[in-house]
Amino acid sequence: MKSHEKFKDISAGIQSLIVSLAIIIGGVWTVYRFAAIDRSNSLDLSIEAEYRYVETDNKPSLIVKIIANNNGGTYLHLNVSNAPLVIQKLALNNKGEYVATRTYKPTYRSAYDVNDKSLSWTSQSVQPKSKKVLPFFQHLDESGIYFIKFMAPDDISDNILRRFVNFILGIDRGTHWVTSTYTEVKPRSTVVQRKGAAVKPQNREAN
Protein backbone atom coordinates (compact mmCIF):
# COMPACT_ATOMS: atom_id res chain seq x y z
CA MET A 1 0.00 0.00 0.00
CA LYS A 2 2.77 2.37 0.94
CA SER A 3 4.63 1.46 -2.24
CA HIS A 4 1.53 2.25 -4.28
CA GLU A 5 1.12 5.66 -2.61
CA LYS A 6 4.81 6.40 -3.06
CA PHE A 7 4.53 5.55 -6.76
CA LYS A 8 1.50 7.83 -7.07
CA ASP A 9 3.43 10.67 -5.42
CA ILE A 10 6.39 10.17 -7.78
CA SER A 11 4.08 10.02 -10.81
CA ALA A 12 2.30 13.19 -9.70
CA GLY A 13 5.63 14.94 -9.25
CA ILE A 14 6.84 13.89 -12.70
CA GLN A 15 3.54 14.96 -14.25
CA SER A 16 3.75 18.37 -12.56
CA LEU A 17 7.32 18.75 -13.79
CA ILE A 18 6.34 17.88 -17.37
CA VAL A 19 3.40 20.31 -17.29
CA SER A 20 5.63 23.07 -15.90
CA LEU A 21 8.26 22.47 -18.59
CA ALA A 22 5.57 22.48 -21.28
CA ILE A 23 4.23 25.82 -20.03
CA ILE A 24 7.73 27.33 -19.91
CA ILE A 25 8.64 26.06 -23.39
CA GLY A 26 5.30 27.23 -24.77
CA GLY A 27 5.82 30.68 -23.27
CA VAL A 28 9.37 30.92 -24.60
CA TRP A 29 8.19 29.81 -28.05
CA THR A 30 5.39 32.38 -28.09
CA VAL A 31 7.72 35.20 -27.07
CA TYR A 32 10.30 34.07 -29.61
CA ARG A 33 7.77 33.95 -32.44
CA PHE A 34 6.39 37.40 -31.64
CA ALA A 35 9.96 38.76 -31.44
CA ALA A 36 10.83 37.13 -34.76
CA ILE A 37 7.72 38.60 -36.42
CA ASP A 38 8.51 42.03 -35.00
CA ARG A 39 12.09 41.82 -36.29
CA SER A 40 10.99 40.62 -39.72
CA ASN A 41 8.65 43.62 -40.05
CA SER A 42 11.30 46.12 -39.01
CA LEU A 43 13.67 45.84 -41.97
CA ASP A 44 12.96 47.12 -45.48
CA LEU A 45 15.31 46.00 -48.25
CA SER A 46 15.60 47.39 -51.75
CA ILE A 47 18.01 46.97 -54.66
CA GLU A 48 19.56 49.58 -56.92
CA ALA A 49 21.54 48.38 -59.92
CA GLU A 50 23.47 50.26 -62.60
CA TYR A 51 25.94 49.18 -65.25
CA ARG A 52 29.01 50.86 -66.63
CA TYR A 53 31.51 50.30 -69.41
CA VAL A 54 35.20 50.93 -68.96
CA GLU A 55 36.76 52.77 -71.90
CA THR A 56 39.20 49.97 -72.68
CA ASP A 57 36.71 47.09 -72.21
CA ASN A 58 33.57 46.21 -74.16
CA LYS A 59 32.28 44.06 -71.31
CA PRO A 60 29.97 45.73 -68.78
CA SER A 61 30.37 45.97 -65.01
CA LEU A 62 27.39 45.89 -62.67
CA ILE A 63 27.22 47.94 -59.48
CA VAL A 64 24.57 46.71 -57.05
CA LYS A 65 23.55 48.55 -53.90
CA ILE A 66 21.54 46.79 -51.20
CA ILE A 67 19.71 49.44 -49.19
CA ALA A 68 18.67 48.29 -45.70
CA ASN A 69 16.29 50.50 -43.72
CA ASN A 70 15.86 49.52 -40.06
CA ASN A 71 12.48 50.87 -38.94
CA GLY A 72 12.56 49.07 -35.58
CA GLY A 73 13.99 49.96 -32.22
CA THR A 74 16.73 47.32 -32.02
CA TYR A 75 19.94 46.59 -33.91
CA LEU A 76 19.62 44.21 -36.85
CA HIS A 77 22.55 42.13 -38.04
CA LEU A 78 23.01 40.80 -41.56
CA ASN A 79 25.32 37.85 -42.05
CA VAL A 80 27.04 38.56 -45.37
CA SER A 81 29.79 35.95 -45.08
CA ASN A 82 28.29 33.35 -47.41
CA ALA A 83 27.84 35.13 -50.78
CA PRO A 84 24.49 36.81 -49.98
CA LEU A 85 24.17 38.32 -53.48
CA VAL A 86 23.43 36.22 -56.57
CA ILE A 87 23.43 37.70 -60.09
CA GLN A 88 22.13 35.49 -62.91
CA LYS A 89 22.24 36.09 -66.66
CA LEU A 90 18.90 35.11 -68.21
CA ALA A 91 18.20 33.85 -71.72
CA LEU A 92 15.23 32.36 -73.56
CA ASN A 93 15.24 28.60 -74.05
CA ASN A 94 13.52 26.70 -76.87
CA LYS A 95 10.27 26.75 -74.87
CA GLY A 96 10.22 30.52 -74.70
CA GLU A 97 11.09 30.54 -70.99
CA TYR A 98 13.80 32.59 -69.31
CA VAL A 99 16.46 30.43 -67.67
CA ALA A 100 19.74 31.23 -65.95
CA THR A 101 22.79 30.69 -68.18
CA ARG A 102 25.47 32.17 -65.93
CA THR A 103 25.62 32.84 -62.18
CA TYR A 104 27.84 35.33 -60.34
CA LYS A 105 28.30 35.51 -56.57
CA PRO A 106 30.27 38.65 -55.68
CA THR A 107 31.71 38.96 -52.18
CA TYR A 108 30.95 41.94 -49.99
CA ARG A 109 34.32 43.54 -49.18
CA SER A 110 35.57 46.69 -47.51
CA ALA A 111 38.32 47.04 -50.14
CA TYR A 112 39.64 45.11 -53.11
CA ASP A 113 42.84 43.46 -52.02
CA VAL A 114 42.80 39.76 -52.88
CA ASN A 115 45.76 39.12 -50.57
CA ASP A 116 43.94 40.43 -47.48
CA LYS A 117 41.17 38.04 -46.42
CA SER A 118 40.30 40.22 -43.42
CA LEU A 119 38.69 42.68 -45.85
CA SER A 120 35.82 40.22 -46.46
CA TRP A 121 33.04 41.16 -44.03
CA THR A 122 31.07 38.54 -42.13
CA SER A 123 28.38 40.66 -40.45
CA GLN A 124 26.87 44.10 -40.96
CA SER A 125 24.85 45.88 -38.27
CA VAL A 126 22.01 48.29 -39.03
CA GLN A 127 21.29 50.74 -36.24
CA PRO A 128 17.70 51.43 -35.13
CA LYS A 129 15.89 54.04 -37.23
CA SER A 130 18.75 54.23 -39.72
CA LYS A 131 19.82 53.14 -43.20
CA LYS A 132 22.83 51.22 -44.43
CA VAL A 133 23.98 50.72 -48.01
CA LEU A 134 25.88 47.55 -48.95
CA PRO A 135 27.64 47.95 -52.33
CA PHE A 136 28.66 45.05 -54.58
CA PHE A 137 30.65 45.06 -57.83
CA GLN A 138 30.64 42.41 -60.54
CA HIS A 139 32.32 42.34 -63.96
CA LEU A 140 29.96 40.70 -66.48
CA ASP A 141 30.67 38.79 -69.66
CA GLU A 142 27.90 40.30 -71.78
CA SER A 143 24.83 42.49 -71.90
CA GLY A 144 21.28 41.20 -71.43
CA ILE A 145 18.63 40.63 -68.78
CA TYR A 146 19.89 39.85 -65.28
CA PHE A 147 18.13 38.57 -62.17
CA ILE A 148 19.51 39.87 -58.87
CA LYS A 149 18.73 38.30 -55.51
CA PHE A 150 20.00 39.22 -52.04
CA MET A 151 19.47 36.81 -49.15
CA ALA A 152 21.26 37.13 -45.81
CA PRO A 153 20.46 35.34 -42.56
CA ASP A 154 19.89 37.30 -39.37
CA ASP A 155 23.24 37.08 -37.60
CA ILE A 156 22.67 36.02 -33.99
CA SER A 157 26.20 34.81 -33.28
CA ASP A 158 26.61 37.51 -30.62
CA ASN A 159 23.18 36.94 -29.03
CA ILE A 160 23.59 34.19 -26.44
CA LEU A 161 19.91 34.18 -25.40
CA ARG A 162 18.56 33.71 -28.92
CA ARG A 163 21.15 31.03 -29.66
CA PHE A 164 20.10 29.18 -26.49
CA VAL A 165 16.40 29.42 -27.38
CA ASN A 166 17.12 28.18 -30.91
CA PHE A 167 19.04 25.24 -29.46
CA ILE A 168 16.24 24.33 -27.00
CA LEU A 169 13.55 24.57 -29.68
CA GLY A 170 15.64 22.74 -32.26
CA ILE A 171 15.77 25.69 -34.66
CA ASP A 172 18.83 25.70 -36.88
CA ARG A 173 17.76 28.64 -39.04
CA GLY A 174 16.54 32.05 -38.06
CA THR A 175 15.16 34.96 -40.02
CA HIS A 176 16.44 35.48 -43.55
CA TRP A 177 16.33 38.91 -45.17
CA VAL A 178 15.44 38.53 -48.85
CA THR A 179 14.81 40.83 -51.81
CA SER A 180 15.16 40.45 -55.58
CA THR A 181 14.79 42.34 -58.84
CA TYR A 182 15.55 42.33 -62.58
CA THR A 183 17.72 44.75 -64.52
CA GLU A 184 18.68 45.19 -68.16
CA VAL A 185 22.25 45.74 -69.25
CA LYS A 186 22.31 47.20 -72.76
CA PRO A 187 25.09 46.61 -75.31
CA ARG A 188 27.79 49.23 -75.45
CA SER A 189 26.93 50.04 -79.07
CA THR A 190 23.51 51.34 -77.97
CA VAL A 191 24.86 53.49 -75.15
CA VAL A 192 25.78 57.10 -75.71
CA GLN A 193 28.64 57.90 -73.35
CA ARG A 194 30.93 60.86 -73.02
CA LYS A 195 34.59 60.20 -72.38
CA GLY A 196 35.12 59.48 -68.71
CA ALA A 197 31.36 59.57 -67.95
CA ALA A 198 29.29 56.80 -66.46
CA VAL A 199 26.56 55.07 -68.41
CA LYS A 200 23.06 56.19 -67.52
CA PRO A 201 21.84 53.72 -64.84
CA GLN A 202 19.24 51.12 -65.72
CA ASN A 203 17.59 50.69 -62.35
CA ARG A 204 14.96 48.36 -60.99
CA GLU A 205 13.94 48.28 -57.35
CA ALA A 206 12.25 45.65 -55.24
CA ASN A 207 11.06 45.70 -51.64
Backbone torsions as a table, in degrees:
resi	resn	phi	psi	omega
1	MET	NA	-46.1	179.5
2	LYS	-63.8	-38.2	179.1
3	SER	-63.7	-39.3	179.7
4	HIS	-64.0	-44.2	179.6
5	GLU	-66.4	-37.8	178.4
6	LYS	-64.4	-40.1	178.2
7	PHE	-64.0	-40.5	179.1
8	LYS	-63.8	-39.4	179.3
9	ASP	-65.1	-42.1	179.2
10	ILE	-64.8	-43.1	179.8
11	SER	-62.0	-42.8	179.4
12	ALA	-63.9	-38.2	178.0
13	GLY	-65.3	-42.9	179.1
14	ILE	-64.9	-41.5	179.6
15	GLN	-62.6	-42.9	178.9
16	SER	-63.0	-39.2	179.1
17	LEU	-64.5	-43.2	179.6
18	ILE	-64.0	-43.2	179.3
19	VAL	-62.8	-42.9	179.9
20	SER	-62.6	-43.9	178.5
21	LEU	-63.1	-40.2	179.4
22	ALA	-63.0	-40.8	179.3
23	ILE	-65.8	-43.4	-180.0
24	ILE	-63.6	-46.9	-179.7
25	ILE	-63.9	-41.1	177.9
26	GLY	-62.1	-41.5	178.6
27	GLY	-65.2	-43.6	179.2
28	VAL	-62.6	-42.3	179.4
29	TRP	-62.4	-43.2	179.7
30	THR	-62.4	-46.9	179.4
31	VAL	-62.5	-41.9	-179.3
32	TYR	-62.4	-44.3	-178.6
33	ARG	-65.0	-43.5	177.9
34	PHE	-62.5	-40.1	178.8
35	ALA	-65.3	-40.7	179.9
36	ALA	-64.8	-42.0	178.5
37	ILE	-63.6	-42.3	179.6
38	ASP	-62.5	-41.1	-179.6
39	ARG	-68.0	-39.7	-177.6
40	SER	-67.9	-24.5	179.1
41	ASN	-89.3	-2.9	-173.0
42	SER	-97.7	-7.2	-177.0
43	LEU	-119.1	125.9	174.7
44	ASP	-108.4	126.8	179.0
45	LEU	-113.6	141.9	173.7
46	SER	-143.9	161.4	-177.1
47	ILE	-122.5	133.9	169.7
48	GLU	-119.9	131.1	-178.4
49	ALA	-132.5	137.6	175.3
50	GLU	-144.0	149.8	179.5
51	TYR	-115.7	155.6	179.0
52	ARG	-142.5	155.2	174.6
53	TYR	-117.1	130.9	173.5
54	VAL	-79.8	144.7	-173.9
55	GLU	-56.4	-35.3	-175.0
56	THR	-95.4	7.7	-174.7
57	ASP	-138.0	131.1	178.7
58	ASN	-87.1	-2.6	177.8
59	LYS	-92.4	139.4	-176.5
60	PRO	-81.4	159.9	172.0
61	SER	-120.3	141.9	-177.8
62	LEU	-111.5	127.8	175.7
63	ILE	-108.6	118.3	-177.9
64	VAL	-115.3	131.2	176.8
65	LYS	-117.1	121.5	173.7
66	ILE	-94.2	118.2	-178.0
67	ILE	-103.8	116.0	-178.1
68	ALA	-110.0	116.3	177.3
69	ASN	-106.6	116.2	178.3
70	ASN	-92.9	106.1	-179.4
71	ASN	-91.6	-3.7	-177.4
72	GLY	-89.2	-172.5	-177.3
73	GLY	-106.4	9.2	179.5
74	THR	-128.6	160.4	176.9
75	TYR	-66.6	142.0	173.0
76	LEU	-118.1	141.1	-175.1
77	HIS	-122.4	126.4	178.6
78	LEU	-104.8	123.5	176.7
79	ASN	-86.0	108.2	-176.0
80	VAL	-109.6	22.3	-174.7
81	SER	-79.4	-23.3	-171.9
82	ASN	-113.4	61.6	176.3
83	ALA	45.3	69.0	-175.9
84	PRO	-71.0	-18.9	-177.7
85	LEU	-105.5	132.0	177.0
86	VAL	-123.8	127.5	177.7
87	ILE	-118.0	124.7	-176.4
88	GLN	-124.7	129.1	173.9
89	LYS	-78.3	129.8	-177.8
90	LEU	-108.1	147.6	177.0
91	ALA	-149.6	155.0	179.0
92	LEU	-79.2	133.8	174.4
93	ASN	-92.3	-174.5	-176.8
94	ASN	-71.4	-6.4	176.1
95	LYS	-99.1	3.5	-179.6
96	GLY	77.8	22.0	-179.3
97	GLU	-110.6	144.4	176.3
98	TYR	-80.1	129.6	178.5
99	VAL	-132.9	156.2	179.7
100	ALA	-78.4	128.5	178.6
101	THR	-110.1	-15.0	179.1
102	ARG	-155.0	138.3	-179.1
103	THR	-124.0	133.2	176.6
104	TYR	-118.1	143.2	177.9
105	LYS	-133.0	80.0	-179.5
106	PRO	-68.0	148.8	179.3
107	THR	-95.0	139.7	176.2
108	TYR	-80.5	120.1	-175.6
109	ARG	-132.3	154.2	177.6
110	SER	-83.5	-20.2	176.9
111	ALA	-162.5	164.9	-176.1
112	TYR	-105.2	83.0	175.6
113	ASP	-131.0	102.0	-173.9
114	VAL	-64.8	-17.0	-179.2
115	ASN	-88.7	-5.8	-178.0
116	ASP	-117.0	96.9	-178.0
117	LYS	-70.2	-19.6	-178.9
118	SER	-68.4	-14.1	-179.6
119	LEU	-78.9	-10.2	175.8
120	SER	-83.6	116.9	-176.2
121	TRP	-77.6	148.3	176.5
122	THR	-106.7	-33.9	-177.7
123	SER	-143.3	143.0	176.9
124	GLN	-126.3	128.9	-179.1
125	SER	-99.8	139.7	176.5
126	VAL	-115.5	116.7	-177.3
127	GLN	-67.8	155.3	177.5
128	PRO	-58.6	141.2	177.6
129	LYS	54.7	40.7	-179.3
130	SER	-143.6	174.5	-178.0
131	LYS	-126.2	143.6	175.1
132	LYS	-132.8	139.0	178.7
133	VAL	-110.5	126.3	178.1
134	LEU	-109.4	107.8	-177.9
135	PRO	-89.6	143.2	175.3
136	PHE	-130.8	150.0	179.2
137	PHE	-130.9	134.0	178.1
138	GLN	-143.0	127.6	175.1
139	HIS	-83.3	126.1	-176.7
140	LEU	-100.9	162.9	179.9
141	ASP	-89.7	-25.4	-176.0
142	GLU	-162.1	169.5	176.0
143	SER	-80.0	174.5	179.1
144	GLY	138.8	-166.0	178.4
145	ILE	-92.7	132.1	-178.7
146	TYR	-125.2	141.4	173.7
147	PHE	-103.1	131.0	-177.5
148	ILE	-121.7	128.1	179.6
149	LYS	-133.6	132.4	175.7
150	PHE	-116.3	126.9	177.2
151	MET	-142.7	117.6	-178.8
152	ALA	-132.6	131.4	177.1
153	PRO	-72.0	153.2	174.4
154	ASP	-69.5	116.9	-176.1
155	ASP	-79.4	111.5	179.6
156	ILE	-115.1	21.4	-176.9
157	SER	-61.8	-25.9	-178.8
158	ASP	-100.7	8.6	-179.4
159	ASN	-111.2	95.9	-174.8
160	ILE	-63.3	-40.9	-177.7
161	LEU	-62.5	-48.0	-178.8
162	ARG	-67.0	-35.2	176.8
163	ARG	-65.4	-39.2	179.2
164	PHE	-66.0	-43.9	179.2
165	VAL	-62.9	-43.1	177.6
166	ASN	-59.4	-40.1	179.8
167	PHE	-66.1	-45.1	-179.6
168	ILE	-62.5	-41.5	-176.5
169	LEU	-86.9	-1.5	178.2
170	GLY	72.3	29.6	-179.7
171	ILE	-96.8	121.1	-179.9
172	ASP	-103.5	-4.4	178.4
173	ARG	-135.6	137.8	178.4
174	GLY	-104.3	-151.0	179.9
175	THR	-69.5	139.4	173.5
176	HIS	-116.7	131.0	177.5
177	TRP	-91.8	123.0	-172.5
178	VAL	-134.4	138.9	169.9
179	THR	-154.6	155.8	-178.4
180	SER	-151.9	163.4	-179.7
181	THR	-164.4	173.2	174.3
182	TYR	-119.6	150.5	174.5
183	THR	-145.7	151.8	179.1
184	GLU	-108.0	129.5	174.7
185	VAL	-108.0	113.7	-176.1
186	LYS	-85.1	153.7	178.1
187	PRO	-62.5	151.8	-178.0
188	ARG	-62.0	-32.2	-177.6
189	SER	-64.7	-20.7	-179.0
190	THR	-97.2	-2.4	-176.0
191	VAL	-101.7	127.7	175.5
192	VAL	-91.9	117.4	-173.8
193	GLN	-137.7	128.2	174.2
194	ARG	-74.6	156.5	179.3
195	LYS	-61.2	124.7	179.0
196	GLY	81.9	-0.9	-178.3
197	ALA	-98.2	155.0	179.3
198	ALA	-82.8	151.7	175.4
199	VAL	-68.9	143.5	177.4
200	LYS	-58.5	126.3	-176.3
201	PRO	-60.9	143.1	171.7
202	GLN	-110.5	94.5	-169.1
203	ASN	-102.7	145.7	168.6
204	ARG	-138.2	140.2	-179.9
205	GLU	-121.7	150.1	175.3
206	ALA	-142.0	141.5	176.9
207	ASN	-104.2	NA	NA
